[in-house]
Amino acid sequence: MTHPPILWIPGPDGVRDARLTRFAEEYAGGRAFRELHRWSITHPGEFWKAVWEFTGMVSKEGPCPAGAPAVEGMSGPMDPARRPRWFPRARLNVAENLLQAPDDAEALIAWDEDGRRSVLTYGQLRHEAARFAEALRGMGVRPGDRVAGFLPNVPETVIAFLGTAAVGAVWSSCSPDFGTAAVVDRFGQIEPRVLVAAVETRYKRRPIDLRDRVAAIAERLPSVERVVRVGGSAVPGGSAVPGGSAASDGAEPLGDAVDWDDFLAGGGPGWVAGGELLTPRYEHLPFDHPLAILYSSGTTGLPKCIVHSAGGTLLQHRKEHALHLDLRAGERFFYFTTCGWMMWNWLVSGLAEGAALVLYDGAPALSAPGGQAGSASGDVGAGNGPPDILWELAEAEGVHHLGVSAKYLALMEKEGVRPGATRDLGALRTILSTGSPLAPGSFDWVYQEVKADVQVASISGGTDIVS
């Protein structure tokens, strides 16, 4: 049997410096990879306690008091009353774990389709999350209440999620490409008290006015007490959204909504000040307290609500980011995703490693701003060059870990894009692909046309495990 050639092998420095290598040395007796994997599944309590300690999880009491097991009831039946309980003595908050990096470290770097860029440091992100959390508390939101987001992949979405988590409320999001019925089918089941909604977005450089859709969604969600409006002018009488189209004729939609800035300014007292920046008050809750609600595809009946716990989601993501991805503090981490896909939740957890998240709001296949050459497929690149805006972003930001779909890589090959010949991708360490299996030809295209020394990881997971 003839074996295909090996596409990539990490160099000795990469192996020596990998976080997985250090984990094996410090917590697993220097086990080789197959032995490490075997230990992780035969001694899960020991393994997950080691992951907790290695990644520096933050909780009020630590993982468990001396002598207490990491898991109770492992041999019991898998039913709601007698299921295994992980870290049953721990009390933690996900937002606190995601916001541990120094004030001046970059946290969010946001791009739009025109290359406009904004940056938030960890100090600024903590400050904004504190304001959002206090605004929620000011209207009586408590642990377990639901906050829903109908939003693009922008900094406000991350801030709203972190503020929600700080309070101990439960987050759920859909993206603006969802229609009214699809959003109501999902949010209608979870009865959110707050709806944070974008009133405009852009796709392929075309403005999209969302106000009528948001008004219809809010009208069909009787549990919603407050609509928080993100973006747009919100001028009464159907005035045009800046850069967008006019609202439809008739009454002003969203007349009872509050603008984002006004909502954040309305938070009550109780902030903990650190210099001029605020730090959130974190509710420390059980390991299995709910964090987020995601949804099945809805191919048979209504989409099914999938509730993910705070501790389980956070620890699983930290394991994947630290040991699988080798994500490190200060690195730049990008995944092309909407807020309706579980990869958004996975990306945001990268904050726990002290990484800078690179957010992009728009179409993935566009010409980079300022491109001149004609596109092979016309509209794909908006007629201004090859559809390589994500590669422009990777070059400009020095992205270390770039995540896209298998379909996107196949499209880049079809369009004749050659990022390695036109972009400086020296910082790029990993290309992640998911959504479907990556075809052999796409592996070859990456190593021939993007970068020879890069790890291409065709990863697999799903909404049911949010990882």
C-alpha positions in Angstrom: 0.0 0.0 0.0 1.4 3.4 -1.0 1.0 6.1 1.6 0.6 9.7 0.5 3.4 12.1 1.4 3.3 13.8 4.8 2.1 17.4 4.3 3.6 19.0 7.4 5.7 18.1 10.4 6.3 20.6 13.3 9.9 21.5 13.7 11.8 20.6 16.9 11.4 24.1 18.4 7.6 23.9 17.8 7.4 20.6 19.6 9.5 21.7 22.5 7.6 25.0 23.0 4.1 23.6 22.5 1.8 24.0 25.4 0.8 20.4 25.0 4.4 19.3 25.6 4.6 21.4 28.8 1.2 20.0 29.9 2.5 16.4 29.4 5.7 17.2 31.3 4.2 19.0 34.2 0.9 17.1 34.7 1.2 13.7 33.0 4.6 12.4 33.8 6.0 13.3 30.3 3.7 10.8 28.6 4.0 10.5 24.8 0.9 11.5 22.9 -0.9 8.2 22.6 -0.3 7.5 26.3 -1.5 11.0 27.2 -4.7 10.4 25.2 -5.2 7.0 26.9 -4.8 8.6 30.4 -7.2 11.4 29.5 -10.0 8.9 28.8 -9.2 6.3 31.5 -8.7 8.8 34.3 -11.0 11.6 33.4 -11.1 13.1 36.9 -7.3 13.4 37.1 -7.1 14.7 33.5 -9.7 17.5 33.9 -8.3 18.6 37.2 -4.9 18.8 35.5 -6.4 20.9 32.7 -8.0 23.2 35.3 -4.7 23.8 37.0 -2.6 24.1 33.8 -4.9 26.7 32.2 -5.3 28.7 35.4 -9.0 28.5 35.8 -10.3 31.1 38.2 -12.9 30.3 40.8 -13.9 31.4 44.3 -12.8 28.2 46.0 -10.4 26.6 43.4 -11.3 23.4 41.5 -12.3 21.6 44.6 -11.4 21.6 48.3 -8.7 19.3 49.5 -9.8 15.7 49.3 -12.9 16.4 47.2 -13.1 14.6 43.9 -13.2 16.5 40.6 -16.2 14.4 39.6 -18.9 12.7 41.6 -21.2 9.9 40.4 -19.1 8.9 37.4 -20.4 5.3 37.6 -24.0 6.4 38.0 -26.7 6.3 35.2 -26.9 9.2 32.8 -30.1 10.8 34.0 -30.8 14.4 35.1 -31.1 13.4 38.8 -28.1 11.2 39.1 -25.7 12.4 36.3 -22.0 12.8 37.1 -21.3 16.2 38.7 -18.1 17.9 37.7 -16.2 20.1 40.2 -19.3 20.2 42.4 -17.6 22.4 45.0 -16.4 25.1 42.6 -18.0 28.5 42.2 -16.9 30.5 39.1 -17.9 33.1 36.5 -17.0 32.7 32.8 -16.7 36.5 32.2 -14.1 36.7 35.0 -12.1 33.9 33.5 -12.2 35.5 30.0 -11.0 38.9 31.3 -7.8 38.1 33.2 -5.3 39.7 30.8 -3.5 43.0 31.6 -5.4 46.2 31.0 -3.2 47.3 28.1 -3.2 44.0 26.2 -5.3 44.0 23.0 -8.5 42.1 23.4 -10.7 42.8 20.3 -9.6 44.0 16.9 -12.7 44.5 14.7 -12.8 44.9 10.9 -15.6 45.6 8.5 -15.8 45.0 4.7 -14.1 48.4 4.0 -11.2 47.7 6.2 -12.3 50.1 8.9 -10.7 49.0 12.2 -11.3 49.5 15.9 -9.5 48.1 18.9 -10.4 47.5 22.5 -7.9 46.6 25.2 -8.7 44.1 28.0 -9.1 47.1 30.3 -11.6 48.8 28.0 -13.4 45.5 27.4 -13.8 44.9 31.2 -15.0 48.5 31.5 -17.7 48.1 28.9 -18.8 44.6 30.1 -19.1 46.1 33.6 -21.4 48.9 32.3 -23.6 46.4 30.4 -23.8 44.1 33.5 -24.8 46.9 35.7 -27.4 48.1 33.2 -28.9 44.5 33.3 -28.9 44.6 37.1 -30.5 48.0 37.0 -33.5 46.5 35.3 -33.6 43.5 37.7 -31.9 40.8 35.5 -30.7 38.0 37.8 -28.8 34.7 37.4 -30.7 32.4 35.1 -32.6 35.1 33.2 -32.1 35.1 29.4 -30.6 37.8 27.3 -30.9 37.4 23.5 -28.7 39.0 20.8 -29.7 39.6 17.2 -26.4 40.9 16.1 -23.5 40.7 13.7 -19.9 39.8 14.7 -19.0 43.2 16.3 -17.5 44.3 19.6 -20.9 45.1 21.1 -21.9 41.4 20.8 -18.9 40.3 22.8 -19.5 43.0 25.4 -23.1 42.0 25.7 -22.2 38.3 26.2 -19.6 39.2 28.8 -21.9 41.5 30.7 -24.6 38.8 30.6 -22.2 36.2 31.9 -20.9 38.5 34.6 -24.5 38.7 36.0 -25.0 35.0 35.7 -27.7 35.4 33.1 -27.9 33.1 30.1 -26.9 34.3 26.6 -28.3 33.3 23.2 -27.7 34.8 19.8 -28.8 34.7 16.2 -27.2 36.6 13.3 -28.8 39.1 11.0 -29.0 36.6 8.1 -31.8 34.9 10.0 -35.3 35.8 9.0 -38.0 36.9 11.5 -39.6 33.5 11.8 -36.3 31.7 12.3 -35.4 34.1 15.1 -38.8 33.9 16.8 -38.7 30.0 16.5 -35.5 30.1 18.6 -35.9 33.0 21.0 -39.6 32.3 21.5 -38.7 29.1 23.4 -36.3 30.7 25.9 -38.4 33.8 26.8 -35.6 36.5 27.0 -36.1 39.5 29.1 -33.7 41.6 27.0 -33.2 41.7 23.3 -30.0 43.4 22.0 -30.5 44.0 18.3 -28.7 45.6 15.4 -30.8 47.9 13.3 -28.5 47.9 10.3 -25.8 45.7 8.8 -23.9 45.4 5.5 -23.1 42.5 3.3 -21.1 42.6 0.1 -20.9 46.3 0.7 -24.6 46.7 0.5 -26.5 48.3 3.4 -29.3 46.3 5.0 -31.9 48.0 7.2 -33.0 45.6 10.0 -35.4 47.9 11.9 -38.6 46.4 10.6 -37.3 42.9 11.2 -36.3 43.8 14.8 -39.6 45.4 15.5 -41.5 42.3 14.2 -39.2 40.0 16.4 -39.8 42.1 19.5 -43.6 42.2 18.9 -43.7 38.4 18.8 -41.6 38.0 22.0 -43.9 39.0 24.8 -41.3 38.2 27.4 -39.0 41.0 26.2 -39.0 44.0 28.6 -36.2 46.0 26.9 -34.9 46.2 23.3 -31.3 47.6 23.2 -30.6 49.1 19.8 -27.1 48.7 18.2 -26.1 51.0 15.4 -28.3 53.3 13.2 -29.6 56.7 13.7 -33.0 55.7 15.1 -34.6 59.0 14.0 -38.4 59.0 14.4 -40.5 58.9 11.3 -38.7 56.4 9.3 -35.5 58.4 8.5 -32.7 56.6 6.8 -30.1 54.7 8.7 -26.7 56.2 8.0 -25.4 54.3 5.0 -28.5 52.3 4.8 -32.0 52.4 3.3 -35.0 54.2 4.7 -37.4 52.3 6.9 -40.7 51.2 5.4 -43.6 53.7 5.2 -45.8 54.2 8.2 -45.1 54.2 11.9 -41.7 54.4 13.4 -40.5 50.9 14.3 -38.6 50.4 17.6 -40.1 53.5 19.2 -39.7 52.0 22.7 -36.2 50.8 22.2 -33.2 52.3 23.9 -29.9 53.1 22.2 -26.8 51.1 23.2 -25.0 54.1 24.7 -28.1 55.1 26.7 -28.6 51.6 28.0 -25.0 51.4 29.2 -25.2 54.8 30.8 -28.2 53.7 32.8 -26.5 51.2 35.0 -26.9 51.4 38.7 -24.2 51.8 41.4 -22.0 49.0 42.7 -19.1 49.1 40.2 -15.7 48.2 41.4 -13.3 50.9 40.1 -9.8 50.1 39.1 -8.2 53.4 38.3 -10.4 55.0 35.7 -11.6 51.7 34.3 -14.4 49.7 35.8 -14.3 46.0 36.7 -17.5 43.9 36.6 -19.0 42.5 39.7 -19.0 38.7 39.0 -21.6 36.4 40.2 -19.8 33.2 41.3 -22.1 30.3 40.5 -22.0 26.4 40.3 -19.9 24.8 37.7 -23.0 23.5 35.9 -24.9 26.8 36.0 -26.2 27.6 32.4 -24.1 29.9 30.3 -25.5 29.9 26.8 -28.4 28.4 24.7 -27.6 27.2 21.2 -30.0 25.6 18.7 -30.2 22.6 16.5 -30.8 23.1 12.8 -34.6 22.7 13.0 -34.8 20.2 10.2 -37.5 18.3 12.1 -39.8 20.7 13.8 -38.7 23.7 15.8 -35.0 24.1 16.5 -34.1 22.3 19.7 -32.7 24.4 22.5 -29.3 23.1 23.7 -28.2 24.5 27.1 -24.5 24.6 27.8 -23.1 25.0 31.3 -20.6 27.6 32.3 -17.9 25.4 33.7 -18.2 22.7 31.1 -18.1 25.0 28.2 -15.2 27.1 29.6 -13.0 24.1 30.6 -13.6 22.3 27.3 -12.7 25.4 25.3 -9.6 26.1 27.4 -8.5 22.5 26.8 -9.0 22.8 23.1 -7.3 26.3 22.8 -4.4 25.4 25.1 -3.6 21.8 24.1 -5.1 21.4 20.6 -4.6 24.9 19.1 -1.6 25.9 21.2 -3.1 29.4 21.5 -0.9 31.7 23.6 -1.2 35.1 25.3 -0.8 38.0 22.9 -1.4 36.0 19.8 -4.1 37.0 17.3 -6.9 34.6 16.8 -9.4 34.9 13.9 -12.4 32.7 12.9 -14.8 33.7 10.2 -18.1 33.1 11.8 -21.5 34.7 12.5 -23.1 34.9 15.9 -25.6 32.2 14.9 -22.8 29.5 14.7 -21.2 27.8 17.7 -17.8 28.8 16.4 -18.5 32.3 17.6 -18.8 31.0 21.2 -15.6 29.0 20.7 -13.8 32.1 19.3 -14.8 34.3 22.2 -13.4 31.8 24.7 -10.0 32.6 23.3 -10.0 35.6 25.6 -9.3 33.2 28.5 -5.8 32.6 27.0 -5.0 36.3 26.8 -5.3 36.3 23.0 -6.5 39.2 20.8 -9.6 38.2 19.0 -9.9 39.5 15.4 -13.5 40.1 14.5 -14.8 40.5 11.0 -18.3 41.7 10.0 -19.2 41.0 6.4 -18.8 38.7 3.4 -15.8 36.5 3.4 -15.2 36.6 -0.3 -14.6 40.2 -1.2 -11.7 42.1 -2.7 -9.6 43.8 -0.2 -10.1 47.6 0.1 -8.2 49.3 -2.7 -7.9 46.2 -4.9 -7.7 47.0 -8.7 -7.5 43.8 -10.7 -10.7 42.3 -12.1 -12.2 39.3 -10.3 -12.5 36.0 -12.0 -16.1 35.7 -10.9 -17.3 39.3 -11.0 -19.5 39.8 -7.9 -17.6 37.4 -5.7 -14.8 40.0 -5.2 -17.1 42.9 -5.7 -15.3 43.6 -9.0 -12.3 45.2 -7.4 -9.7 42.4 -7.4 -9.5 38.8 -6.1 -11.8 37.9 -3.2 -9.0 38.0 -0.6 -10.1 40.4 2.1 -9.6 37.7 4.8 -6.0 37.2 3.6 -5.6 41.0 3.7 -6.8 41.0 7.3 -4.5 38.1 8.2 -1.5 40.0 6.8 -2.4 43.4 8.2 -3.1 42.1 11.7 -0.4 39.4 11.8 -2.9 36.7 12.5 -1.4 33.6 14.1 -4.5 31.3 13.9 -6.9 31.7 11.0 -10.2 29.8 10.9 -12.5 29.5 7.9 -14.8 26.9 6.3 -13.8 24.1 4.0 -16.1 25.7 1.4 -14.2 29.0 1.6 -10.8 27.3 1.0 -12.3 25.5 -2.1 -13.7 28.8 -3.3 -10.3 30.5 -2.9 -8.7 27.7 -5.1 -11.4 28.1 -7.7 -11.0 31.9 -7.8 -7.2 31.5 -8.4 -6.3 33.4 -5.2 -2.6 33.0 -4.2 -2.2 34.5 -0.8 1.4 33.2 -0.4 2.5 35.2 -3.5 0.7 38.4 -2.6 0.6 38.6 1.2 3.1 38.5 4.1 1.7 35.7 6.2 4.9 35.1 8.3 2.9 35.1 11.6 0.4 32.5 10.5 0.9 29.2 12.5 -2.4 27.4 12.0 -5.2 27.3 9.5 -8.4 25.8 10.9 -11.2 24.5 8.7 -14.6 23.2 9.7 -18.2 23.1 8.6 -17.5 20.1 6.4 -14.5 17.8 5.7 -11.6 19.5 4.0 -11.0 17.9 0.6 -7.5 16.6 -0.3 -7.2 19.2 -3.0 -7.8 22.0 -0.5 -4.9 20.7 1.7 -2.7 20.8 -1.4 -3.8 24.3 -2.3 -3.0 25.6 1.1 0.5 24.2 1.1 1.2 25.3 -2.4 -0.5 28.7 -2.5 -0.7 29.9 1.1 2.2 28.7 3.2 4.4 25.6 3.3 5.1 25.7 7.0 1.7 25.9 8.5 -0.5 23.4 10.4 -3.8 22.8 8.5 -6.3 21.4 10.9 -9.6 20.0 9.6 -11.4 20.2 12.9 -14.7 18.5 13.8 -17.3 19.3 16.5 -20.8 20.7 16.7 -23.5 22.7 18.3 -24.3 19.8 20.7 -20.9 20.1 22.4 -20.2 23.8 21.5 -16.7 22.8 20.7 
